[in-house]
Amino acid sequence: RAVRIGHGIRSLESPELVRRLADEGIPLEVCPTSNVRTGIVRRIEDHPWPELVAEGLVVTVNSDDPTMFGSDLVGEIGLLRDAFGLGREELAGLTARALAHSFAPSDVRARIETELAGWLAAGPGAQPPGPHT
C-alpha cells in the first residue's frame, strides 16, 4: 500500500511490478545523481529515465542527500534535460507530476501551478519558476 517509492529504477527488472506501479499510479522518486554516484547506473546517459516514462510510470525527479551527493533539485532537472533533451513541456510536466503527488498544502500547489502556467505562456527564454519566485 505504498503511496510513493524512493528511487525505484530497478522496478524495470520486473514487468509485473512495472504494470502494478503504472496501474496504481504509484510515483517513483528518482534521484539521478544518487543513481550514478552509487553505481546503479554508470553515467547519466545510461539512466533508465526514458524507459521509466515510456512504461507509463509516474516518475518524479528528486535530489537525494544533497550534503552527501552535492545535488539539488535544479541540478537534477538540468542533468535530465541535458542528457535526454527534455523540452519546456516535458520540464513543466516534471513539475506538474511532482505537484500532483506531493504532500504540499493545496495553496502551495495552486501557487506553483499558477507560476508554471505563466512560465509556459511566457514562451522560450522566460525564467522558469523556482526558489527565486
MOHULIN-V737817 format. One record per residue. RES is the residue in one letter. PSI is psi in whole degrees, -180 to 180 (999 if undefined). OMEGA is omega in degrees with one decimal (none if undefined). D_LAST is the distance of its C-alpha to the last C-alpha in Angstrom with 1 decimal. Layout:
# MOHULIN-V737817
<<RES,PSI,OMEGA,D_LAST> <RES,PSI,OMEGA,D_LAST>>
This chain:
# MOHULIN-V737817
<<R,38,179.0,35.7> <A,144,174.4,32.5> <V,-18,175.3,29.2> <R,155,177.9,27.5> <I,125,175.8,29.0> <G,130,-178.5,27.6> <H,-104,175.2,28.2> <G,8,-175.1,31.1> <I,-23,178.8,31.6> <R,-1,175.0,35.3> <S,-24,179.5,35.6> <L,-17,179.2,36.5> <E,-12,-178.6,39.9> <S,102,178.6,40.8> <P,-35,179.1,40.9> <E,-41,178.9,41.7> <L,-42,178.1,38.6> <V,-46,179.5,36.4> <R,-43,-179.1,37.8> <R,-45,178.9,37.3> <L,-43,179.7,33.7> <A,-47,-178.4,33.1> <D,-39,-177.7,35.3> <E,-7,178.7,33.6> <G,33,-179.8,30.0> <I,119,-177.0,29.5> <P,145,172.5,26.3> <L,129,178.7,26.7> <E,89,-173.3,24.1> <V,134,-177.6,24.7> <C,90,-172.0,23.9> <P,-47,-178.8,25.0> <T,-44,178.2,25.2> <S,-41,-179.6,27.2> <N,-36,177.7,29.4> <V,-48,-175.7,30.3> <R,-28,178.2,30.8> <T,-2,176.2,33.0> <G,8,177.0,35.0> <I,-40,171.2,34.4> <V,148,-175.3,33.7> <R,-43,-179.7,35.0> <R,162,-173.5,32.2> <I,-34,-180.0,28.9> <E,-18,177.5,30.8> <D,-1,-176.1,33.1> <H,141,-179.1,30.5> <P,15,-179.4,31.5> <W,-53,-178.0,28.0> <P,-36,179.9,29.4> <E,-40,177.7,32.4> <L,-45,179.9,30.5> <V,-44,-179.4,28.6> <A,-29,179.0,31.8> <E,-3,178.5,33.5> <G,17,179.2,31.3> <L,151,173.2,29.7> <V,111,-175.3,26.4> <V,128,174.4,24.6> <T,152,178.3,21.2> <V,137,-175.4,20.0> <N,166,172.6,19.5> <S,144,-176.0,20.1> <D,117,176.0,23.3> <D,71,-177.6,24.0> <P,-33,179.4,21.6> <T,-41,-178.3,24.1> <M,-41,-173.3,27.0> <F,-8,-179.9,25.6> <G,31,-177.2,22.9> <S,156,170.5,20.5> <D,172,-173.5,16.9> <L,-42,179.5,15.3> <V,-43,178.5,13.8> <G,-39,179.7,17.3> <E,-43,177.6,19.1> <I,-41,178.2,17.4> <G,-40,177.0,18.3> <L,-48,-179.7,21.8> <L,-42,179.2,22.4> <R,-49,-176.7,21.0> <D,-41,-177.0,23.4> <A,-34,-172.3,26.3> <F,9,175.9,26.5> <G,39,-179.9,25.0> <L,134,178.5,22.3> <G,-177,-176.6,21.0> <R,-46,-178.2,17.9> <E,-39,178.8,19.5> <E,-40,177.6,20.4> <L,-42,177.1,17.0> <A,-38,177.6,15.6> <G,-37,176.2,18.7> <L,-47,-178.6,17.9> <T,-44,-179.9,14.7> <A,-42,179.4,16.6> <R,-44,179.2,19.6> <A,-42,178.7,17.8> <L,-43,-177.8,16.4> <A,-27,-176.6,19.9> <H,13,-178.5,21.5> <S,168,175.7,19.1> <F,15,-179.4,20.2> <A,149,176.3,16.9> <P,153,-175.4,17.7> <S,-34,179.6,17.8> <D,-35,177.6,15.3> <V,-45,177.8,12.5> <R,-45,-179.1,13.9> <A,-42,179.5,14.0> <R,-45,-178.6,10.4> <I,-39,177.1,9.4> <E,-40,177.5,12.5> <T,-45,178.4,11.5> <E,-41,-179.9,8.3> <L,-45,178.1,10.8> <A,-39,177.5,13.5> <G,-40,178.4,11.8> <W,-46,178.9,11.2> <L,-42,-179.0,14.8> <A,-30,-178.0,16.1> <A,-20,176.5,14.8> <G,179,-178.2,17.1> <P,144,179.1,17.6> <G,-17,177.8,15.9> <A,142,178.4,12.5> <Q,129,-178.9,9.7> <P,153,176.5,9.0> <P,153,179.0,6.1> <G,-156,-176.6,5.7> <P,-22,-178.8,5.5> <H,-15,-175.5,3.8> <T,999,none,0.0>>
